[in-house]
């Protein structure tokens, strides 16, 4: 029976997380839930089908959606806030002071609106050109078998639908790559004074958000599902990943993942 305490950890099976397994926004939610020790059941879906799964779960057609005993939460930032309210104060991701909280929210919003979409489109464009088996074997991890079969049969059509949903058009990757490096340079600038985290001494939501949303260009080994690694990629994409890993902001994200994504 669920506890009467509204801040108590929900029982097993009460929390459901609707995802696209490789999605970096979904990784934000997974990371926050697992860091807080909240047990959940992940329900994975392929692209396009995820829109139906999201709405069926109470979301708005995007993922992640966290289904709780209180209703559905359909935004990764809102999921972090929900999780934080159920986390002991010393381990919370969101800052306590009003000024720090505002600065953190501003950084998270920036990464959500700039780095997240740009990195996603950039890697989708490159992976669309990858061998079919490489693309689908990593993309379809843990999804229902019928969804995997459907995507394999209808991949050309699904690519067109995904491109439309994500705003992919010829040449978009050029601007997106520039946007990714701009965000990496911004983070490197914040860290230049030697601080261990983006807002000082404390690991928080901004650090988690940046690290998770950098995943498309860093391809970290610690992630909710295995990601392809440079030796498996074409030379240009592998070069992009290695350059991102060597960037001060990329090195910071990889350190944060190694230390805090267990």
Buried (B, 14 or more C-beta within 10 A) or exposed (E): EEEEEEEEBBEEEBBBBBBBBBBBBBBBBBBBBBBBEBEBEBBBBBBBBBBEBBBEBBBEEBBBBBBBEEEBBBBBBEBBBBBBEBBEEEEBBBBEEEEBBEBBBEBBEBBBEBBBBBBBBBBBBBBEEBEEEBBBBBBBBEBBEEBBEBBBEEBEEBBEEBBEBBEBEEEBBEEBBEBBBEBBEBBBEBBEEEEBBBBEEBBBBBBBBBBBBBBBBBBBEBBBBEBBEBEBBBEEBBEBBBEBBEBBBBBBBBEBBEEBBE
